[in-house]
Amino acid sequence: MTITARQADALKVAVLGRHISASSFDKDAVEEALEGAGLTGKLSVEEVREMVSDIVLPAFDIALHGLAEAADYARRAEVPVLVHNAAASMTQVAAIAKTGVPLIAGHSNHSSFELREALQHAERLKELDATIDVSTLDTFGARRLTNGPELLYAMFEAGLVDTISTDYAGGHHDPILLAIDRAGKAGVVRLPAAIAMATAHVADAIPGVAPRRGRVVPGAVADLVLTDPMELPRVRTVIIGGEIVVRDGARA
């Protein structure tokens, strides 16, 4: 029997909570998650508790150590560190930001956050000069992991967003241009600002990753996309280094 990513996450949260702690075990929530996944009578509450704990906790401890290790290497190399920012890692992420290493808080609209929690956490990180990244996840399409754009929109409206990225989202992540299009039409961010979050701000946040790119200015590399102004995700033309490689949606 196969369960969905959302059902698996519900079991994990019921056993360990959003912040991943053995003390967060909730028997009633586990029973509810078992029923939701069609596993009632197939697995006991204690079996689920043991299974989830054995799978998640050892890897979680290693992951937290990995964040600190990555930050240390970034400091030595004098480059930014891009970290997994979620409810379970927020304490470690904040601690890294306090060390002064240039930090990019990836997918700060992660579905594990509660809305107010995410906004307050992002505000604190920005006070420490961190770059706040939001991800498209599967917000507008599959919605296998997210419930919709509420948190994403709230972060735009609060003026907290620096960069926009994609995240794997179980292989169903939405395009960046789709998120920009929907957010702009929702009135939570102006189009020029949102475009900059996916272009110039990214180039600025990670020096060397895209030299002379990210802006339409004299002397910059002419890497451009032309889209339908009424439907931004509909890319019609792609220009790489000044050469048209896609025209009218087809390879040139």
ChimeraX commands (.cxc) that place a marker at each C-alpha (Angstrom):
marker #1 position 0.00,0.00,0.00 radius 0.5
marker #1 position 1.29,3.46,-0.88 radius 0.5
marker #1 position 0.42,6.65,0.99 radius 0.5
marker #1 position 0.80,10.22,-0.23 radius 0.5
marker #1 position 3.47,12.69,0.84 radius 0.5
marker #1 position 0.83,14.68,2.73 radius 0.5
marker #1 position -0.32,11.56,4.60 radius 0.5
marker #1 position 3.26,10.65,5.47 radius 0.5
marker #1 position 3.88,14.16,6.73 radius 0.5
marker #1 position 0.75,14.00,8.88 radius 0.5
marker #1 position 2.09,10.84,10.53 radius 0.5
marker #1 position 5.49,12.47,11.11 radius 0.5
marker #1 position 3.96,15.59,12.65 radius 0.5
marker #1 position 1.66,13.51,14.84 radius 0.5
marker #1 position 4.63,11.59,16.22 radius 0.5
marker #1 position 7.30,14.29,16.39 radius 0.5
marker #1 position 5.55,17.64,15.91 radius 0.5
marker #1 position 6.42,20.39,13.44 radius 0.5
marker #1 position 9.71,21.10,15.23 radius 0.5
marker #1 position 10.78,17.43,15.38 radius 0.5
marker #1 position 10.95,16.37,19.01 radius 0.5
marker #1 position 10.17,13.02,20.65 radius 0.5
marker #1 position 8.34,14.92,23.39 radius 0.5
marker #1 position 5.75,16.14,20.87 radius 0.5
marker #1 position 4.11,12.71,20.47 radius 0.5
marker #1 position 0.31,13.03,20.17 radius 0.5
marker #1 position -1.55,9.72,20.37 radius 0.5
marker #1 position -4.87,11.14,19.18 radius 0.5
marker #1 position -3.20,12.85,16.24 radius 0.5
marker #1 position -1.48,9.59,15.27 radius 0.5
marker #1 position -4.79,7.74,15.31 radius 0.5
marker #1 position -6.33,10.46,13.14 radius 0.5
marker #1 position -3.38,10.34,10.72 radius 0.5
marker #1 position -3.62,6.55,10.52 radius 0.5
marker #1 position -7.30,6.82,9.64 radius 0.5
marker #1 position -6.58,9.51,7.05 radius 0.5
marker #1 position -3.98,7.28,5.41 radius 0.5
marker #1 position -6.22,4.21,5.47 radius 0.5
marker #1 position -3.86,2.43,7.85 radius 0.5
marker #1 position -6.17,1.93,10.83 radius 0.5
marker #1 position -5.94,-1.72,11.86 radius 0.5
marker #1 position -2.84,-2.23,9.73 radius 0.5
marker #1 position -0.41,-0.43,12.04 radius 0.5
marker #1 position -0.70,0.33,15.74 radius 0.5
marker #1 position 0.01,3.74,17.26 radius 0.5
marker #1 position 3.15,2.40,18.92 radius 0.5
marker #1 position 4.37,0.80,15.71 radius 0.5
marker #1 position 4.01,4.12,13.93 radius 0.5
marker #1 position 5.73,5.94,16.78 radius 0.5
marker #1 position 8.70,3.58,16.64 radius 0.5
marker #1 position 8.88,3.56,12.84 radius 0.5
marker #1 position 8.73,7.33,12.41 radius 0.5
marker #1 position 11.15,7.99,15.27 radius 0.5
marker #1 position 13.68,5.46,13.97 radius 0.5
marker #1 position 13.55,6.92,10.46 radius 0.5
marker #1 position 13.43,10.63,11.21 radius 0.5
marker #1 position 15.36,11.35,14.40 radius 0.5
marker #1 position 18.83,9.98,13.47 radius 0.5
marker #1 position 18.75,11.75,10.09 radius 0.5
marker #1 position 17.43,14.94,11.69 radius 0.5
marker #1 position 20.34,15.16,14.11 radius 0.5
marker #1 position 22.80,14.67,11.24 radius 0.5
marker #1 position 21.00,17.33,9.19 radius 0.5
marker #1 position 21.24,19.91,11.98 radius 0.5
marker #1 position 24.94,19.20,12.34 radius 0.5
marker #1 position 25.24,19.53,8.56 radius 0.5
marker #1 position 23.81,23.05,8.66 radius 0.5
marker #1 position 26.46,24.15,11.13 radius 0.5
marker #1 position 29.17,22.39,9.13 radius 0.5
marker #1 position 28.02,24.05,5.89 radius 0.5
marker #1 position 28.08,27.45,7.58 radius 0.5
marker #1 position 31.62,26.83,8.78 radius 0.5
marker #1 position 32.81,25.92,5.28 radius 0.5
marker #1 position 31.02,28.97,3.85 radius 0.5
marker #1 position 32.77,31.21,6.35 radius 0.5
marker #1 position 36.17,29.80,5.41 radius 0.5
marker #1 position 35.47,30.10,1.68 radius 0.5
marker #1 position 33.92,33.55,2.10 radius 0.5
marker #1 position 30.75,32.57,0.27 radius 0.5
marker #1 position 27.09,32.57,1.36 radius 0.5
marker #1 position 25.50,29.47,2.88 radius 0.5
marker #1 position 22.07,28.43,1.62 radius 0.5
marker #1 position 20.19,26.59,4.35 radius 0.5
marker #1 position 16.98,24.59,4.67 radius 0.5
marker #1 position 14.69,26.96,6.56 radius 0.5
marker #1 position 11.68,25.26,8.10 radius 0.5
marker #1 position 9.96,24.94,11.46 radius 0.5
marker #1 position 12.23,22.09,12.48 radius 0.5
marker #1 position 15.46,23.92,11.61 radius 0.5
marker #1 position 14.54,27.52,12.49 radius 0.5
marker #1 position 16.47,27.58,15.77 radius 0.5
marker #1 position 19.64,26.35,14.08 radius 0.5
marker #1 position 19.15,28.75,11.15 radius 0.5
marker #1 position 18.80,31.71,13.53 radius 0.5
marker #1 position 21.93,30.62,15.39 radius 0.5
marker #1 position 23.91,30.50,12.14 radius 0.5
marker #1 position 22.65,33.95,11.14 radius 0.5
marker #1 position 23.95,35.35,14.42 radius 0.5
marker #1 position 27.50,34.22,13.56 radius 0.5
marker #1 position 27.69,36.77,10.75 radius 0.5
marker #1 position 28.20,34.33,7.87 radius 0.5
marker #1 position 26.22,35.48,4.79 radius 0.5
marker #1 position 23.09,33.35,4.99 radius 0.5
marker #1 position 20.32,32.62,2.51 radius 0.5
marker #1 position 17.27,31.21,4.30 radius 0.5
marker #1 position 15.87,28.89,1.65 radius 0.5
marker #1 position 12.11,28.43,1.18 radius 0.5
marker #1 position 11.21,30.59,4.17 radius 0.5
marker #1 position 7.55,29.97,3.30 radius 0.5
marker #1 position 7.97,26.25,4.04 radius 0.5
marker #1 position 4.66,24.51,4.69 radius 0.5
marker #1 position 5.79,23.38,8.16 radius 0.5
marker #1 position 5.64,26.98,9.40 radius 0.5
marker #1 position 2.56,28.57,10.87 radius 0.5
marker #1 position 1.93,31.94,9.25 radius 0.5
marker #1 position 2.74,34.24,12.17 radius 0.5
marker #1 position 5.71,32.08,13.13 radius 0.5
marker #1 position 7.16,32.32,9.61 radius 0.5
marker #1 position 6.75,36.10,9.44 radius 0.5
marker #1 position 8.34,36.70,12.83 radius 0.5
marker #1 position 11.21,34.31,12.06 radius 0.5
marker #1 position 11.88,36.03,8.73 radius 0.5
marker #1 position 11.81,39.45,10.39 radius 0.5
marker #1 position 14.43,38.34,12.92 radius 0.5
marker #1 position 16.62,36.87,10.19 radius 0.5
marker #1 position 16.44,40.07,8.14 radius 0.5
marker #1 position 17.57,42.02,11.21 radius 0.5
marker #1 position 20.66,39.79,11.10 radius 0.5
marker #1 position 21.22,40.64,7.40 radius 0.5
marker #1 position 20.08,37.25,6.12 radius 0.5
marker #1 position 18.64,36.89,2.63 radius 0.5
marker #1 position 15.04,35.70,2.80 radius 0.5
marker #1 position 14.17,33.29,0.02 radius 0.5
marker #1 position 10.70,32.01,-0.78 radius 0.5
marker #1 position 9.96,29.02,-2.94 radius 0.5
marker #1 position 7.21,28.25,-5.39 radius 0.5
marker #1 position 6.93,24.72,-3.93 radius 0.5
marker #1 position 3.72,23.20,-5.39 radius 0.5
marker #1 position 1.65,26.17,-4.22 radius 0.5
marker #1 position -0.48,26.70,-7.32 radius 0.5
marker #1 position -0.42,23.34,-9.05 radius 0.5
marker #1 position -0.29,19.90,-7.47 radius 0.5
marker #1 position -0.62,21.09,-3.85 radius 0.5
marker #1 position 0.56,17.73,-2.60 radius 0.5
marker #1 position 2.67,19.41,0.08 radius 0.5
marker #1 position 1.20,22.90,0.43 radius 0.5
marker #1 position -2.32,24.17,1.00 radius 0.5
marker #1 position -2.12,27.31,-1.09 radius 0.5
marker #1 position -0.41,30.68,-1.40 radius 0.5
marker #1 position -1.51,32.31,1.88 radius 0.5
marker #1 position 1.94,32.27,3.51 radius 0.5
marker #1 position 3.75,33.18,0.29 radius 0.5
marker #1 position 1.44,36.15,-0.24 radius 0.5
marker #1 position 1.78,37.25,3.39 radius 0.5
marker #1 position 5.56,37.34,3.07 radius 0.5
marker #1 position 5.34,39.42,-0.09 radius 0.5
marker #1 position 2.90,41.84,1.54 radius 0.5
marker #1 position 5.15,42.18,4.59 radius 0.5
marker #1 position 8.08,43.16,2.36 radius 0.5
marker #1 position 10.19,40.28,3.66 radius 0.5
marker #1 position 11.12,38.55,0.39 radius 0.5
marker #1 position 14.56,38.98,-1.19 radius 0.5
marker #1 position 14.71,36.07,-3.66 radius 0.5
marker #1 position 12.35,33.60,-5.30 radius 0.5
marker #1 position 13.33,30.01,-6.03 radius 0.5
marker #1 position 11.83,26.62,-6.76 radius 0.5
marker #1 position 12.01,23.63,-4.46 radius 0.5
marker #1 position 11.63,19.97,-5.37 radius 0.5
marker #1 position 8.16,19.59,-3.78 radius 0.5
marker #1 position 8.05,15.91,-4.64 radius 0.5
marker #1 position 8.76,16.68,-8.28 radius 0.5
marker #1 position 5.74,18.94,-8.69 radius 0.5
marker #1 position 7.23,22.40,-8.11 radius 0.5
marker #1 position 5.67,25.37,-9.85 radius 0.5
marker #1 position 7.59,27.66,-12.24 radius 0.5
marker #1 position 8.93,30.91,-10.80 radius 0.5
marker #1 position 7.11,32.94,-13.45 radius 0.5
marker #1 position 3.82,31.36,-12.38 radius 0.5
marker #1 position 4.36,32.49,-8.79 radius 0.5
marker #1 position 5.29,35.99,-9.94 radius 0.5
marker #1 position 2.24,36.15,-12.20 radius 0.5
marker #1 position -0.21,35.01,-9.51 radius 0.5
marker #1 position 1.30,37.18,-6.79 radius 0.5
marker #1 position 1.23,40.22,-9.04 radius 0.5
marker #1 position -2.39,39.65,-10.00 radius 0.5
marker #1 position -3.25,39.18,-6.32 radius 0.5
marker #1 position -1.79,42.61,-5.65 radius 0.5
marker #1 position 0.70,41.45,-3.01 radius 0.5
marker #1 position 3.83,42.50,-4.90 radius 0.5
marker #1 position 4.59,44.81,-7.81 radius 0.5
marker #1 position 5.80,43.12,-10.98 radius 0.5
marker #1 position 9.19,44.92,-11.27 radius 0.5
marker #1 position 10.00,44.04,-7.66 radius 0.5
marker #1 position 9.03,40.39,-8.13 radius 0.5
marker #1 position 11.08,40.08,-11.33 radius 0.5
marker #1 position 14.10,41.49,-9.47 radius 0.5
marker #1 position 13.64,38.85,-6.77 radius 0.5
marker #1 position 14.12,36.16,-9.41 radius 0.5
marker #1 position 16.98,37.86,-11.26 radius 0.5
marker #1 position 19.08,40.74,-9.92 radius 0.5
marker #1 position 18.62,39.86,-6.26 radius 0.5
marker #1 position 19.75,36.28,-6.87 radius 0.5
marker #1 position 22.88,37.46,-8.67 radius 0.5
marker #1 position 23.58,39.85,-5.80 radius 0.5
marker #1 position 22.96,37.23,-3.09 radius 0.5
marker #1 position 25.43,34.71,-4.57 radius 0.5
marker #1 position 28.42,36.62,-5.96 radius 0.5
marker #1 position 30.01,34.84,-8.90 radius 0.5
marker #1 position 27.07,32.56,-9.69 radius 0.5
marker #1 position 25.86,34.74,-12.57 radius 0.5
marker #1 position 28.45,37.43,-13.34 radius 0.5
marker #1 position 27.18,40.34,-15.42 radius 0.5
marker #1 position 23.69,38.87,-15.41 radius 0.5
marker #1 position 20.40,39.62,-13.70 radius 0.5
marker #1 position 19.93,43.16,-15.02 radius 0.5
marker #1 position 19.16,44.72,-18.38 radius 0.5
marker #1 position 21.96,47.31,-18.43 radius 0.5
marker #1 position 24.76,48.23,-20.85 radius 0.5
marker #1 position 27.65,45.78,-20.59 radius 0.5
marker #1 position 25.61,42.94,-19.06 radius 0.5
marker #1 position 25.32,39.53,-20.71 radius 0.5
marker #1 position 22.13,39.43,-22.81 radius 0.5
marker #1 position 20.41,36.43,-21.20 radius 0.5
marker #1 position 16.73,37.30,-21.54 radius 0.5
marker #1 position 13.27,35.78,-21.77 radius 0.5
marker #1 position 10.29,37.42,-23.45 radius 0.5
marker #1 position 6.90,36.41,-22.08 radius 0.5
marker #1 position 3.23,37.07,-22.69 radius 0.5
marker #1 position 2.40,40.16,-20.56 radius 0.5
marker #1 position -1.05,38.74,-19.83 radius 0.5
marker #1 position 0.30,35.30,-18.93 radius 0.5
marker #1 position 3.88,35.50,-17.67 radius 0.5
marker #1 position 4.57,31.73,-17.52 radius 0.5
marker #1 position 4.06,31.59,-21.30 radius 0.5
marker #1 position 7.63,32.17,-22.46 radius 0.5
marker #1 position 7.77,32.96,-26.15 radius 0.5
marker #1 position 11.42,33.86,-26.76 radius 0.5
marker #1 position 14.68,32.97,-25.00 radius 0.5
marker #1 position 17.90,34.84,-25.70 radius 0.5
marker #1 position 21.23,33.45,-24.44 radius 0.5
marker #1 position 24.31,35.59,-24.79 radius 0.5
marker #1 position 22.52,37.77,-27.30 radius 0.5
marker #1 position 21.49,34.83,-29.50 radius 0.5
marker #1 position 17.85,33.77,-29.89 radius 0.5
marker #1 position 17.62,30.08,-28.94 radius 0.5
marker #1 position 13.82,29.83,-28.59 radius 0.5
marker #1 position 11.41,31.71,-30.84 radius 0.5
marker #1 position 7.60,31.54,-30.56 radius 0.5
marker #1 position 7.89,28.72,-28.04 radius 0.5
marker #1 position 10.07,26.48,-30.23 radius 0.5
marker #1 position 13.82,26.03,-30.56 radius 0.5
marker #1 position 15.24,28.47,-33.07 radius 0.5
marker link #1:1,2 radius 0.2
marker link #1:2,3 radius 0.2
marker link #1:3,4 radius 0.2
marker link #1:4,5 radius 0.2
marker link #1:5,6 radius 0.2
marker link #1:6,7 radius 0.2
marker link #1:7,8 radius 0.2
marker link #1:8,9 radius 0.2
marker link #1:9,10 radius 0.2
marker link #1:10,11 radius 0.2
marker link #1:11,12 radius 0.2
marker link #1:12,13 radius 0.2
marker link #1:13,14 radius 0.2
marker link #1:14,15 radius 0.2
marker link #1:15,16 radius 0.2
marker link #1:16,17 radius 0.2
marker link #1:17,18 radius 0.2
marker link #1:18,19 radius 0.2
marker link #1:19,20 radius 0.2
marker link #1:20,21 radius 0.2
marker link #1:21,22 radius 0.2
marker link #1:22,23 radius 0.2
marker link #1:23,24 radius 0.2
marker link #1:24,25 radius 0.2
marker link #1:25,26 radius 0.2
marker link #1:26,27 radius 0.2
marker link #1:27,28 radius 0.2
marker link #1:28,29 radius 0.2
marker link #1:29,30 radius 0.2
marker link #1:30,31 radius 0.2
marker link #1:31,32 radius 0.2
marker link #1:32,33 radius 0.2
marker link #1:33,34 radius 0.2
marker link #1:34,35 radius 0.2
marker link #1:35,36 radius 0.2
marker link #1:36,37 radius 0.2
marker link #1:37,38 radius 0.2
marker link #1:38,39 radius 0.2
marker link #1:39,40 radius 0.2
marker link #1:40,41 radius 0.2
marker link #1:41,42 radius 0.2
marker link #1:42,43 radius 0.2
marker link #1:43,44 radius 0.2
marker link #1:44,45 radius 0.2
marker link #1:45,46 radius 0.2
marker link #1:46,47 radius 0.2
marker link #1:47,48 radius 0.2
marker link #1:48,49 radius 0.2
marker link #1:49,50 radius 0.2
marker link #1:50,51 radius 0.2
marker link #1:51,52 radius 0.2
marker link #1:52,53 radius 0.2
marker link #1:53,54 radius 0.2
marker link #1:54,55 radius 0.2
marker link #1:55,56 radius 0.2
marker link #1:56,57 radius 0.2
marker link #1:57,58 radius 0.2
marker link #1:58,59 radius 0.2
marker link #1:59,60 radius 0.2
marker link #1:60,61 radius 0.2
marker link #1:61,62 radius 0.2
marker link #1:62,63 radius 0.2
marker link #1:63,64 radius 0.2
marker link #1:64,65 radius 0.2
marker link #1:65,66 radius 0.2
marker link #1:66,67 radius 0.2
marker link #1:67,68 radius 0.2
marker link #1:68,69 radius 0.2
marker link #1:69,70 radius 0.2
marker link #1:70,71 radius 0.2
marker link #1:71,72 radius 0.2
marker link #1:72,73 radius 0.2
marker link #1:73,74 radius 0.2
marker link #1:74,75 radius 0.2
marker link #1:75,76 radius 0.2
marker link #1:76,77 radius 0.2
marker link #1:77,78 radius 0.2
marker link #1:78,79 radius 0.2
marker link #1:79,80 radius 0.2
marker link #1:80,81 radius 0.2
marker link #1:81,82 radius 0.2
marker link #1:82,83 radius 0.2
marker link #1:83,84 radius 0.2
marker link #1:84,85 radius 0.2
marker link #1:85,86 radius 0.2
marker link #1:86,87 radius 0.2
marker link #1:87,88 radius 0.2
marker link #1:88,89 radius 0.2
marker link #1:89,90 radius 0.2
marker link #1:90,91 radius 0.2
marker link #1:91,92 radius 0.2
marker link #1:92,93 radius 0.2
marker link #1:93,94 radius 0.2
marker link #1:94,95 radius 0.2
marker link #1:95,96 radius 0.2
marker link #1:96,97 radius 0.2
marker link #1:97,98 radius 0.2
marker link #1:98,99 radius 0.2
marker link #1:99,100 radius 0.2
marker link #1:100,101 radius 0.2
marker link #1:101,102 radius 0.2
marker link #1:102,103 radius 0.2
marker link #1:103,104 radius 0.2
marker link #1:104,105 radius 0.2
marker link #1:105,106 radius 0.2
marker link #1:106,107 radius 0.2
marker link #1:107,108 radius 0.2
marker link #1:108,109 radius 0.2
marker link #1:109,110 radius 0.2
marker link #1:110,111 radius 0.2
marker link #1:111,112 radius 0.2
marker link #1:112,113 radius 0.2
marker link #1:113,114 radius 0.2
marker link #1:114,115 radius 0.2
marker link #1:115,116 radius 0.2
marker link #1:116,117 radius 0.2
marker link #1:117,118 radius 0.2
marker link #1:118,119 radius 0.2
marker link #1:119,120 radius 0.2
marker link #1:120,121 radius 0.2
marker link #1:121,122 radius 0.2
marker link #1:122,123 radius 0.2
marker link #1:123,124 radius 0.2
marker link #1:124,125 radius 0.2
marker link #1:125,126 radius 0.2
marker link #1:126,127 radius 0.2
marker link #1:127,128 radius 0.2
marker link #1:128,129 radius 0.2
marker link #1:129,130 radius 0.2
marker link #1:130,131 radius 0.2
marker link #1:131,132 radius 0.2
marker link #1:132,133 radius 0.2
marker link #1:133,134 radius 0.2
marker link #1:134,135 radius 0.2
marker link #1:135,136 radius 0.2
marker link #1:136,137 radius 0.2
marker link #1:137,138 radius 0.2
marker link #1:138,139 radius 0.2
marker link #1:139,140 radius 0.2
marker link #1:140,141 radius 0.2
marker link #1:141,142 radius 0.2
marker link #1:142,143 radius 0.2
marker link #1:143,144 radius 0.2
marker link #1:144,145 radius 0.2
marker link #1:145,146 radius 0.2
marker link #1:146,147 radius 0.2
marker link #1:147,148 radius 0.2
marker link #1:148,149 radius 0.2
marker link #1:149,150 radius 0.2
marker link #1:150,151 radius 0.2
marker link #1:151,152 radius 0.2
marker link #1:152,153 radius 0.2
marker link #1:153,154 radius 0.2
marker link #1:154,155 radius 0.2
marker link #1:155,156 radius 0.2
marker link #1:156,157 radius 0.2
marker link #1:157,158 radius 0.2
marker link #1:158,159 radius 0.2
marker link #1:159,160 radius 0.2
marker link #1:160,161 radius 0.2
marker link #1:161,162 radius 0.2
marker link #1:162,163 radius 0.2
marker link #1:163,164 radius 0.2
marker link #1:164,165 radius 0.2
marker link #1:165,166 radius 0.2
marker link #1:166,167 radius 0.2
marker link #1:167,168 radius 0.2
marker link #1:168,169 radius 0.2
marker link #1:169,170 radius 0.2
marker link #1:170,171 radius 0.2
marker link #1:171,172 radius 0.2
marker link #1:172,173 radius 0.2
marker link #1:173,174 radius 0.2
marker link #1:174,175 radius 0.2
marker link #1:175,176 radius 0.2
marker link #1:176,177 radius 0.2
marker link #1:177,178 radius 0.2
marker link #1:178,179 radius 0.2
marker link #1:179,180 radius 0.2
marker link #1:180,181 radius 0.2
marker link #1:181,182 radius 0.2
marker link #1:182,183 radius 0.2
marker link #1:183,184 radius 0.2
marker link #1:184,185 radius 0.2
marker link #1:185,186 radius 0.2
marker link #1:186,187 radius 0.2
marker link #1:187,188 radius 0.2
marker link #1:188,189 radius 0.2
marker link #1:189,190 radius 0.2
marker link #1:190,191 radius 0.2
marker link #1:191,192 radius 0.2
marker link #1:192,193 radius 0.2
marker link #1:193,194 radius 0.2
marker link #1:194,195 radius 0.2
marker link #1:195,196 radius 0.2
marker link #1:196,197 radius 0.2
marker link #1:197,198 radius 0.2
marker link #1:198,199 radius 0.2
marker link #1:199,200 radius 0.2
marker link #1:200,201 radius 0.2
marker link #1:201,202 radius 0.2
marker link #1:202,203 radius 0.2
marker link #1:203,204 radius 0.2
marker link #1:204,205 radius 0.2
marker link #1:205,206 radius 0.2
marker link #1:206,207 radius 0.2
marker link #1:207,208 radius 0.2
marker link #1:208,209 radius 0.2
marker link #1:209,210 radius 0.2
marker link #1:210,211 radius 0.2
marker link #1:211,212 radius 0.2
marker link #1:212,213 radius 0.2
marker link #1:213,214 radius 0.2
marker link #1:214,215 radius 0.2
marker link #1:215,216 radius 0.2
marker link #1:216,217 radius 0.2
marker link #1:217,218 radius 0.2
marker link #1:218,219 radius 0.2
marker link #1:219,220 radius 0.2
marker link #1:220,221 radius 0.2
marker link #1:221,222 radius 0.2
marker link #1:222,223 radius 0.2
marker link #1:223,224 radius 0.2
marker link #1:224,225 radius 0.2
marker link #1:225,226 radius 0.2
marker link #1:226,227 radius 0.2
marker link #1:227,228 radius 0.2
marker link #1:228,229 radius 0.2
marker link #1:229,230 radius 0.2
marker link #1:230,231 radius 0.2
marker link #1:231,232 radius 0.2
marker link #1:232,233 radius 0.2
marker link #1:233,234 radius 0.2
marker link #1:234,235 radius 0.2
marker link #1:235,236 radius 0.2
marker link #1:236,237 radius 0.2
marker link #1:237,238 radius 0.2
marker link #1:238,239 radius 0.2
marker link #1:239,240 radius 0.2
marker link #1:240,241 radius 0.2
marker link #1:241,242 radius 0.2
marker link #1:242,243 radius 0.2
marker link #1:243,244 radius 0.2
marker link #1:244,245 radius 0.2
marker link #1:245,246 radius 0.2
marker link #1:246,247 radius 0.2
marker link #1:247,248 radius 0.2
marker link #1:248,249 radius 0.2
marker link #1:249,250 radius 0.2
marker link #1:250,251 radius 0.2
marker link #1:251,252 radius 0.2
view
